[in-house]
């Protein structure tokens, strides 16, 4: 479904992606891990067709994705593949939540029951409110509802739990688990959530390339990769008897 072949991308002189080779099959649930600055967000933007490979190729459902192709087929591509940014404020601009959802549907000439959608996302009470006056977690739900309303095949989520409280985080994990057949690629640097979000892990490091692609459970046993990606650190602490010990700790904060 998704295939990247030797993809490079840089902002001016700053390398953001280096020799990215990646394949994702339909229905896979993939977690994209790496420290801030490793290239996770850039990779998601490229997959969403917001930026384009400067070297290498990106294919979606067997078709090359580039500026020329999107000029011909942008509507079908953007309906099939949706992205949710870490900061929902960048995606919300309509006067009410209802109009936010309706706007997404109108882009693709779709009709759906907005009340039913809002109930599914637990935002029915917010439909007549301004999305800009909601909490961070509420905004995230509204933005997700608006893009999910168009029934995408692929959902790209960039640190989706960053603005959510524990209850809303649990709701999102359960919601994604229930979406049979949906392909998801979810970025995070919180290892405590990785097992909940997918079965396959892709890890990027400071060299802006993929250093691990495999089962999530096997990743947790791979100390070398976790250290290289800065997802694990050594922490020293002193016991009550003044004995000094050093232990490895996984990075589990969001």
Secondary structure, DSSP 8 states (H G I E B T S, - for coil): -EEEEEEEEEETTEEEEEEEEEEE-TT-EEEEE--TTSSHHHHHHHHTTSS--SEEEEEETTEE-SHHHHHHHHHHHHHHEEEE-SSGGGT--SSSHHHHHHHHHHHTT----HHHHHHHTT-GGGTTS-GGGS-HHHHHHHHHHHHHTT--SEEEEESTTTT--HHHHHHHHHHHHT-TT-EEEEEES-HHHHHHH-SEEEEE-TTSSEEEEEEHHHHTT-HHHHHHTTSEEEEEEE-TTS-EEEEEEE----
